[in-house]
């Protein structure tokens, strides 16, 4: 994944976490879904403590690196 795509995903994750309405969140979520090669990206943000520090701040760069490292299994 190139740096431009990583930056865009990071920006969108930050935007997703700051959106006020469900419609805005859904729109940003869909954009990330289209860009992310990892279908589990939302689990890292919403359902895992792996990328949060003690103050519950998300390490967006670590999430993006995890997404970028995803390699699909080709059957």
Helices and strands as residue ranges (DSSP letters): H 3-18, H 22-35, H 41-46, H 60-68
